[in-house]
Amino acid sequence: MKVGTKLFLSLAVPMVFLFALFGYLDGRSSSHRLRDELAREGRAISRTVQYSIEDALRDRQLEDVRDLVDAITGYERIFGVRLFDRDGQIRYQSTELESHPFAHEAQLETVLTTRDPLEVRRRVDEEPVVSFLNPLLGPDGSLLGAVQVIQLESFIEEDLRSSWTRIALLTGAMILATAGVI
């Protein structure tokens, strides 16, 4: 084996290893950070929806509730919104959720019983989502029902794929530059 080939391999192999390690660590860090930011955003959105719906229900403006659910669902990261009555029956849901039956009765029962919000990560149609369940309370503290806001997390996976592509291109460019210099 020629000296140039040995030198190239002795530089290229550690370079590929280091870039792969950096990519992995950066991807994990970025993923955790984005999930935390998404959860904060989702909690804020679900609380805003909760308070808005409570106000509309207090004023008996049911059409405003439907308009709010439809408007929130139009937001790019929101998959859908469901409204439940105090017995856990669906009273209204965004059209995107009609083909996805609600299958988390135990979690809904927990929210209706404890009146504490709950968030759950899961997959819908192979898409990662976070489901925020919040109780709906009347002005006197009586239980009116619950609201579920489902937020998409798929952009996190897209960001990770994009990061890996950039790292692979950078690694390839560095290897080509090293080969050219040698």
LUMSEGU-874547 format. One record per residue: residue in three letters; x, y, z of N, C-alpha, C in turn; chain. Coordinates in nm, 2 decimals, decimal comma. Example, Ala and Ser with C-alpha at 12.3 -4.5 7.8 and 13.67 -1.06 7.14 Angstrom:
BEGIN
  code    n.px    n.py    n.pz   ca.px   ca.py   ca.pz    c.px    c.py    c.pz  unit
   ALA    1,32   -0,57    0,78    1,23   -0,45    0,78    1,32   -0,33    0,78     A
   SER    1,28   -0,22    0,71    1,37   -0,11    0,71    1,29    0,00    0,79     A
//
This chain:
BEGIN
  code    n.px    n.py    n.pz   ca.px   ca.py   ca.pz    c.px    c.py    c.pz  unit
   MET    0,09   -0,12    0,00    0,00    0,00    0,00    0,09    0,12    0,00     A
   LYS    0,05    0,22   -0,08    0,13    0,34   -0,09    0,12    0,43    0,03     A
   VAL    0,22    0,51    0,05    0,22    0,60    0,17    0,10    0,70    0,17     A
   GLY    0,07    0,75    0,05   -0,05    0,84    0,04   -0,18    0,77    0,07     A
   THR   -0,20    0,65    0,03   -0,32    0,57    0,07   -0,33    0,55    0,22     A
   LYS   -0,21    0,51    0,28   -0,21    0,49    0,42   -0,24    0,62    0,50     A
   LEU   -0,18    0,73    0,45   -0,21    0,86    0,51   -0,36    0,90    0,50     A
   PHE   -0,41    0,88    0,38   -0,55    0,91    0,35   -0,64    0,83    0,45     A
   LEU   -0,62    0,70    0,46   -0,70    0,61    0,54   -0,69    0,65    0,69     A
   SER   -0,56    0,68    0,73   -0,54    0,71    0,87   -0,61    0,85    0,91     A
   LEU   -0,64    0,93    0,81   -0,71    1,06    0,83   -0,86    1,04    0,81     A
   ALA   -0,90    0,97    0,71   -1,04    0,95    0,67   -1,12    0,87    0,77     A
   VAL   -1,07    0,76    0,82   -1,14    0,67    0,91   -1,17    0,75    1,04     A
   PRO   -1,08    0,81    1,11   -1,11    0,88    1,23   -1,21    1,00    1,20     A
   MET   -1,19    1,06    1,08   -1,28    1,17    1,05   -1,43    1,13    1,04     A
   VAL   -1,45    1,02    0,97   -1,58    0,96    0,95   -1,64    0,92    1,09     A
   PHE   -1,56    0,86    1,17   -1,60    0,82    1,31   -1,64    0,95    1,39     A
   LEU   -1,56    1,05    1,39   -1,58    1,17    1,47   -1,71    1,24    1,42     A
   PHE   -1,72    1,25    1,28   -1,84    1,32    1,23   -1,97    1,24    1,26     A
   ALA   -1,96    1,11    1,26   -2,08    1,03    1,29   -2,11    1,04    1,44     A
   LEU   -2,01    1,04    1,53   -2,03    1,06    1,67   -2,09    1,20    1,70     A
   PHE   -2,04    1,30    1,63   -2,09    1,44    1,65   -2,23    1,44    1,60     A
   GLY   -2,26    1,38    1,49   -2,40    1,38    1,44   -2,50    1,32    1,53     A
   TYR   -2,46    1,20    1,58   -2,54    1,13    1,68   -2,57    1,21    1,80     A
   LEU   -2,47    1,27    1,86   -2,48    1,35    1,99   -2,56    1,48    1,96     A
   ASP   -2,53    1,54    1,85   -2,61    1,66    1,81   -2,75    1,63    1,79     A
   GLY   -2,78    1,52    1,72   -2,92    1,48    1,69   -3,00    1,45    1,81     A
   ARG   -2,93    1,38    1,91   -3,00    1,35    2,03   -3,03    1,48    2,11     A
   SER   -2,93    1,57    2,12   -2,95    1,69    2,19   -3,06    1,78    2,13     A
   SER   -3,05    1,79    2,00   -3,15    1,87    1,92   -3,29    1,81    1,94     A
   SER   -3,30    1,68    1,93   -3,43    1,61    1,94   -3,49    1,64    2,08     A
   HIS   -3,41    1,63    2,18   -3,46    1,65    2,32   -3,51    1,80    2,33     A
   ARG   -3,42    1,89    2,28   -3,45    2,03    2,29   -3,58    2,06    2,22     A
   LEU   -3,60    2,01    2,10   -3,72    2,04    2,02   -3,84    1,98    2,09     A
   ARG   -3,83    1,86    2,14   -3,94    1,80    2,21   -3,99    1,88    2,33     A
   ASP   -3,89    1,93    2,41   -3,92    2,02    2,52   -3,99    2,14    2,48     A
   GLU   -3,94    2,21    2,37   -4,00    2,33    2,32   -4,14    2,30    2,27     A
   LEU   -4,15    2,19    2,20   -4,29    2,15    2,15   -4,39    2,13    2,26     A
   ALA   -4,34    2,06    2,37   -4,43    2,04    2,48   -4,47    2,17    2,55     A
   ARG   -4,38    2,26    2,56   -4,41    2,39    2,62   -4,52    2,47    2,53     A
   GLU   -4,49    2,46    2,40   -4,58    2,53    2,30   -4,72    2,46    2,31     A
   GLY   -4,72    2,32    2,31   -4,84    2,25    2,32   -4,92    2,28    2,44     A
   ARG   -4,85    2,28    2,56   -4,92    2,32    2,68   -4,99    2,45    2,68     A
   ALA   -4,91    2,55    2,62   -4,97    2,69    2,61   -5,09    2,69    2,52     A
   ILE   -5,08    2,62    2,40   -5,19    2,61    2,31   -5,31    2,55    2,38     A
   SER   -5,29    2,43    2,44   -5,40    2,36    2,50   -5,46    2,44    2,61     A
   ARG   -5,38    2,51    2,69   -5,44    2,59    2,80   -5,52    2,71    2,74     A
   THR   -5,47    2,77    2,64   -5,55    2,88    2,57   -5,68    2,83    2,52     A
   VAL   -5,67    2,71    2,45   -5,80    2,65    2,40   -5,89    2,62    2,51     A
   GLN   -5,84    2,56    2,62   -5,92    2,53    2,74   -5,99    2,65    2,79     A
   TYR   -5,92    2,76    2,82   -5,98    2,88    2,87   -6,08    2,94    2,78     A
   SER   -6,05    2,94    2,65   -6,14    3,00    2,55   -6,27    2,92    2,54     A
   ILE   -6,26    2,79    2,54   -6,38    2,70    2,54   -6,46    2,72    2,67     A
   GLU   -6,39    2,73    2,78   -6,46    2,75    2,91   -6,54    2,88    2,90     A
   ASP   -6,48    2,98    2,85   -6,55    3,11    2,84   -6,67    3,10    2,74     A
   ALA   -6,65    3,04    2,63   -6,76    3,02    2,53   -6,87    2,94    2,58     A
   LEU   -6,84    2,83    2,66   -6,94    2,75    2,72   -7,02    2,82    2,83     A
   ARG   -6,95    2,91    2,90   -7,01    2,98    3,01   -7,11    3,08    2,95     A
   ASP   -7,08    3,14    2,83   -7,17    3,23    2,76   -7,26    3,16    2,67     A
   ARG   -7,26    3,03    2,67   -7,35    2,95    2,58   -7,33    2,98    2,43     A
   GLN   -7,21    3,00    2,39   -7,18    3,03    2,25   -7,12    2,91    2,19     A
   LEU   -7,20    2,81    2,16   -7,16    2,68    2,11   -7,10    2,69    1,97     A
   GLU   -7,15    2,78    1,89   -7,10    2,80    1,76   -6,95    2,86    1,76     A
   ASP   -6,93    2,94    1,86   -6,79    2,99    1,88   -6,69    2,88    1,92     A
   VAL   -6,74    2,78    2,00   -6,66    2,67    2,03   -6,62    2,59    1,91     A
   ARG   -6,72    2,56    1,82   -6,69    2,49    1,70   -6,59    2,57    1,61     A
   ASP   -6,61    2,70    1,60   -6,52    2,78    1,52   -6,38    2,78    1,57     A
   LEU   -6,37    2,78    1,71   -6,24    2,78    1,77   -6,17    2,65    1,74     A
   VAL   -6,24    2,54    1,75   -6,18    2,40    1,73   -6,13    2,40    1,58     A
   ASP   -6,21    2,44    1,49   -6,18    2,44    1,35   -6,06    2,53    1,32     A
   ALA   -6,05    2,65    1,39   -5,94    2,74    1,36   -5,81    2,69    1,42     A
   ILE   -5,82    2,63    1,54   -5,70    2,58    1,60   -5,64    2,46    1,51     A
   THR   -5,73    2,38    1,46   -5,69    2,27    1,38   -5,62    2,32    1,25     A
   GLY   -5,65    2,44    1,21   -5,58    2,49    1,09   -5,43    2,53    1,12     A
   TYR   -5,39    2,53    1,24   -5,25    2,56    1,27   -5,17    2,45    1,23     A
   GLU   -5,05    2,47    1,16   -4,97    2,37    1,10   -4,93    2,26    1,19     A
   ARG   -4,91    2,28    1,31   -4,86    2,17    1,40   -4,97    2,10    1,48     A
   ILE   -5,09    2,14    1,46   -5,20    2,08    1,53   -5,27    1,98    1,44     A
   PHE   -5,28    1,86    1,49   -5,34    1,75    1,41   -5,49    1,75    1,43     A
   GLY   -5,54    1,79    1,55   -5,68    1,79    1,57   -5,72    1,83    1,71     A
   VAL   -5,85    1,86    1,73   -5,90    1,89    1,87   -6,03    1,82    1,89     A
   ARG   -6,05    1,76    2,01   -6,18    1,70    2,05   -6,24    1,76    2,17     A
   LEU   -6,37    1,77    2,18   -6,44    1,81    2,30   -6,52    1,70    2,35     A
   PHE   -6,51    1,68    2,49   -6,58    1,57    2,55   -6,67    1,64    2,66     A
   ASP   -6,79    1,57    2,68   -6,87    1,62    2,79   -6,83    1,56    2,92     A
   ARG   -6,89    1,59    3,03   -6,85    1,54    3,16   -6,86    1,39    3,17     A
   ASP   -6,93    1,32    3,08   -6,94    1,17    3,09   -6,84    1,11    2,99     A
   GLY   -6,76    1,19    2,93   -6,65    1,13    2,84   -6,70    1,10    2,70     A
   GLN   -6,81    1,15    2,66   -6,86    1,14    2,53   -6,81    1,25    2,44     A
   ILE   -6,77    1,22    2,32   -6,73    1,32    2,22   -6,85    1,40    2,18     A
   ARG   -6,84    1,53    2,20   -6,94    1,63    2,16   -6,91    1,70    2,03     A
   TYR   -6,78    1,72    2,00   -6,74    1,78    1,88   -6,59    1,75    1,86     A
   GLN   -6,55    1,73    1,73   -6,41    1,70    1,70   -6,38    1,76    1,56     A
   SER   -6,26    1,79    1,54   -6,22    1,84    1,41   -6,23    1,73    1,31     A
   THR   -6,26    1,76    1,18   -6,28    1,66    1,08   -6,16    1,57    1,06     A
   GLU   -6,04    1,61    1,09   -5,92    1,53    1,07   -5,93    1,41    1,17     A
   LEU   -6,00    1,42    1,28   -6,00    1,32    1,38   -6,12    1,22    1,36     A
   GLU   -6,21    1,25    1,27   -6,32    1,16    1,25   -6,29    1,02    1,21     A
   SER   -6,18    1,00    1,13   -6,13    0,87    1,09   -6,04    0,80    1,19     A
   HIS   -6,02    0,87    1,31   -5,93    0,82    1,41   -6,01    0,81    1,54     A
   PRO   -6,07    0,69    1,57   -6,15    0,68    1,69   -6,06    0,71    1,82     A
   PHE   -6,13    0,77    1,92   -6,06    0,79    2,04   -6,05    0,66    2,12     A
   ALA   -5,92    0,63    2,16   -5,90    0,50    2,22   -5,83    0,51    2,36     A
   HIS   -5,84    0,62    2,42   -5,77    0,64    2,55   -5,87    0,68    2,66     A
   GLU   -5,97    0,60    2,68   -6,07    0,63    2,78   -6,02    0,64    2,92     A
   ALA   -5,92    0,55    2,95   -5,86    0,55    3,09   -5,80    0,69    3,12     A
   GLN   -5,72    0,74    3,02   -5,66    0,87    3,04   -5,76    0,98    3,05     A
   LEU   -5,87    0,97    2,97   -5,97    1,07    2,98   -6,04    1,07    3,11     A
   GLU   -6,07    0,94    3,16   -6,13    0,93    3,29   -6,04    0,98    3,40     A
   THR   -5,91    0,97    3,39   -5,82    1,03    3,49   -5,83    1,18    3,49     A
   VAL   -5,84    1,24    3,37   -5,85    1,39    3,37   -5,98    1,43    3,42     A
   LEU   -6,09    1,36    3,39   -6,22    1,40    3,44   -6,24    1,38    3,59     A
   THR   -6,17    1,28    3,64   -6,17    1,25    3,78   -6,08    1,35    3,87     A
   THR   -5,96    1,36    3,82   -5,86    1,44    3,90   -5,87    1,59    3,87     A
   ARG   -5,92    1,62    3,75   -5,93    1,76    3,70   -5,79    1,81    3,67     A
   ASP   -5,69    1,73    3,66   -5,55    1,76    3,62   -5,53    1,74    3,48     A
   PRO   -5,46    1,83    3,41   -5,42    1,80    3,27   -5,33    1,69    3,25     A
   LEU   -5,33    1,63    3,14   -5,24    1,51    3,11   -5,19    1,52    2,97     A
   GLU   -5,06    1,48    2,95   -5,01    1,48    2,81   -4,95    1,34    2,79     A
   VAL   -4,97    1,29    2,67   -4,93    1,16    2,63   -4,86    1,16    2,49     A
   ARG   -4,75    1,10    2,47   -4,69    1,09    2,34   -4,73    0,95    2,28     A
   ARG   -4,77    0,96    2,15   -4,81    0,84    2,08   -4,79    0,86    1,93     A
   ARG   -4,84    0,76    1,85   -4,84    0,77    1,71   -4,98    0,77    1,65     A
   VAL   -5,01    0,85    1,55   -5,13    0,85    1,48   -5,09    0,84    1,33     A
   ASP   -5,14    0,73    1,27   -5,10    0,72    1,12   -4,95    0,72    1,11     A
   GLU   -4,88    0,66    1,19   -4,73    0,65    1,19   -4,67    0,79    1,21     A
   GLU   -4,74    0,89    1,25   -4,69    1,02    1,28   -4,68    1,04    1,43     A
   PRO   -4,56    1,08    1,48   -4,55    1,10    1,62   -4,63    1,23    1,66     A
   VAL   -4,71    1,22    1,77   -4,79    1,33    1,82   -4,78    1,33    1,97     A
   VAL   -4,82    1,45    2,03   -4,84    1,47    2,17   -4,99    1,50    2,19     A
   SER   -5,05    1,43    2,28   -5,19    1,45    2,31   -5,20    1,52    2,44     A
   PHE   -5,27    1,64    2,44   -5,29    1,72    2,56   -5,44    1,71    2,60     A
   LEU   -5,47    1,65    2,72   -5,60    1,64    2,77   -5,62    1,74    2,88     A
   ASN   -5,71    1,83    2,87   -5,74    1,93    2,98   -5,88    1,93    3,02     A
   PRO   -5,91    1,94    3,15   -6,05    1,95    3,20   -6,11    2,08    3,16     A
   LEU   -6,24    2,08    3,14   -6,31    2,20    3,12   -6,40    2,23    3,24     A
   LEU   -6,38    2,34    3,31   -6,45    2,37    3,43   -6,54    2,50    3,42     A
   GLY   -6,65    2,49    3,48   -6,74    2,61    3,48   -6,69    2,71    3,58     A
   PRO   -6,75    2,83    3,58   -6,71    2,94    3,67   -6,72    2,90    3,82     A
   ASP   -6,81    2,81    3,85   -6,82    2,76    3,99   -6,73    2,64    4,02     A
   GLY   -6,65    2,60    3,93   -6,56    2,49    3,95   -6,62    2,36    3,91     A
   SER   -6,74    2,36    3,86   -6,81    2,23    3,82   -6,74    2,18    3,69     A
   LEU   -6,74    2,05    3,68   -6,68    1,98    3,56   -6,78    1,99    3,44     A
   LEU   -6,73    2,05    3,33   -6,81    2,06    3,21   -6,77    1,95    3,11     A
   GLY   -6,65    1,90    3,12   -6,60    1,80    3,02   -6,45    1,81    3,01     A
   ALA   -6,40    1,79    2,89   -6,26    1,79    2,87   -6,23    1,83    2,72     A
   VAL   -6,11    1,88    2,70   -6,07    1,91    2,56   -5,94    1,84    2,53     A
   GLN   -5,92    1,78    2,42   -5,80    1,71    2,37   -5,74    1,79    2,25     A
   VAL   -5,62    1,83    2,27   -5,54    1,90    2,16   -5,43    1,80    2,12     A
   ILE   -5,43    1,76    1,99   -5,33    1,67    1,94   -5,23    1,75    1,85     A
   GLN   -5,10    1,75    1,90   -5,00    1,83    1,83   -4,90    1,73    1,76     A
   LEU   -4,87    1,77    1,63   -4,77    1,69    1,56   -4,63    1,71    1,60     A
   GLU   -4,55    1,60    1,60   -4,41    1,60    1,64   -4,33    1,56    1,51     A
   SER   -4,39    1,54    1,40   -4,32    1,49    1,28   -4,20    1,58    1,24     A
   PHE   -4,22    1,71    1,26   -4,11    1,80    1,22   -3,98    1,77    1,29     A
   ILE   -3,98    1,71    1,41   -3,86    1,68    1,48   -3,79    1,57    1,40     A
   GLU   -3,86    1,47    1,36   -3,79    1,36    1,28   -3,74    1,42    1,15     A
   GLU   -3,81    1,51    1,08   -3,76    1,58    0,96   -3,64    1,66    0,99     A
   ASP   -3,63    1,73    1,10   -3,51    1,80    1,13   -3,39    1,71    1,16     A
   LEU   -3,42    1,60    1,22   -3,31    1,50    1,24   -3,26    1,45    1,11     A
   ARG   -3,35    1,41    1,02   -3,30    1,36    0,89   -3,22    1,47    0,81     A
   SER   -3,27    1,59    0,82   -3,20    1,70    0,75   -3,06    1,72    0,81     A
   SER   -3,05    1,71    0,95   -2,92    1,72    1,01   -2,82    1,61    0,97     A
   TRP   -2,87    1,48    0,96   -2,79    1,37    0,92   -2,74    1,39    0,77     A
   THR   -2,83    1,45    0,69   -2,79    1,48    0,55   -2,68    1,58    0,54     A
   ARG   -2,69    1,69    0,62   -2,58    1,79    0,62   -2,45    1,73    0,67     A
   ILE   -2,46    1,65    0,78   -2,34    1,59    0,83   -2,27    1,49    0,73     A
   ALA   -2,35    1,41    0,66   -2,30    1,32    0,56   -2,24    1,40    0,44     A
   LEU   -2,30    1,51    0,40   -2,24    1,59    0,29   -2,11    1,66    0,34     A
   LEU   -2,11    1,71    0,46   -1,98    1,77    0,52   -1,87    1,66    0,53     A
   THR   -1,91    1,54    0,58   -1,81    1,44    0,59   -1,75    1,40    0,45     A
   GLY   -1,84    1,39    0,35   -1,79    1,36    0,21   -1,70    1,47    0,16     A
   ALA   -1,74    1,59    0,18   -1,66    1,70    0,14   -1,52    1,71    0,20     A
   MET   -1,52    1,68    0,33   -1,39    1,67    0,41   -1,30    1,56    0,36     A
   ILE   -1,36    1,44    0,33   -1,29    1,33    0,27   -1,23    1,36    0,14     A
   LEU   -1,31    1,42    0,05   -1,26    1,46   -0,08   -1,15    1,57   -0,07     A
   ALA   -1,17    1,66    0,02   -1,06    1,76    0,04   -0,93    1,70    0,09     A
   THR   -0,95    1,60    0,18   -0,83    1,53    0,23   -0,76    1,45    0,12     A
   ALA   -0,84    1,38    0,04   -0,78    1,31   -0,07   -0,71    1,40   -0,17     A
   GLY   -0,77    1,52   -0,19   -0,71    1,61   -0,29   -0,58    1,66   -0,23     A
   VAL   -0,57    1,69   -0,11   -0,45    1,74   -0,05   -0,34    1,64   -0,05     A
   ILE   -0,38    1,51   -0,02   -0,28    1,40   -0,01   -0,23    1,37   -0,15     A
//
